[in-house]
Amino acid sequence: MAAVSSASMITILFVIVILCASYSRSVDAETKSPAEFVKETISSHSIVIFSKSYCPYCRRAKAVFQALKQDPYVVELDERDDGSRIQDALSEKVGRRTVPQVFINGKHLGGSDDTIEAYENGELAKLLGLDDIEDTEEF
């Protein structure tokens, strides 16, 4: 009987530890300001796109990186409860409220048109450290 009690106690403690860890992560996410989220996201990923899933301009920007065989970190603002607040923080940071907003190696590249232009003139390949792209797709 003592072995069953010990096993049950270990299971209960394990569940408590898991729940505490989950709670801790969710509290951190809720207490982080949108501006902190934007800053940390940009500094943690080499390519970041702040996007909305239904936006054709966002799809266009994401297609550029797909053509370059790059895997950007995409924040779909319309799929987040705090998306509007993040968009406000982005607006304060870059002076634009529109999406997409693209960041490369921590620096703001711009929106869809800026991304396409950088792709077509080779600047995007340079920023990403890629060899010159000879055959560019049209977007």
Stockholm file with secondary structure:
# STOCKHOLM 1.0

chainA/1-139         MAAVSSASMITILFVIVILCASYSRSVDAETKSPAEFVKETISSHSIVIFSKSYCPYCRRAKAVFQALKQDPYVVELDERDDGSRIQDALSEKVGRRTVPQVFINGKHLGGSDDTIEAYENGELAKLLGLDDIEDTEEF
#=GR chainA/1-139 SS CHHHHHHHHHHHHHHHHHHHHHHHHHHHHHHSCHHHHHHHHHHHCSEEEEECTTCHHHHHHHHHHHHTTCCCEEEEGGGSTTHHHHHHHHHHHHSCCCSCEEEETTEEEESHHHHHHHHHTTHHHHHHTCCCCSSCCCC
#=GC SS_cons         CHHHHHHHHHHHHHHHHHHHHHHHHHHHHHHSCHHHHHHHHHHHCSEEEEECTTCHHHHHHHHHHHHTTCCCEEEEGGGSTTHHHHHHHHHHHHSCCCSCEEEETTEEEESHHHHHHHHHTTHHHHHHTCCCCSSCCCC
//
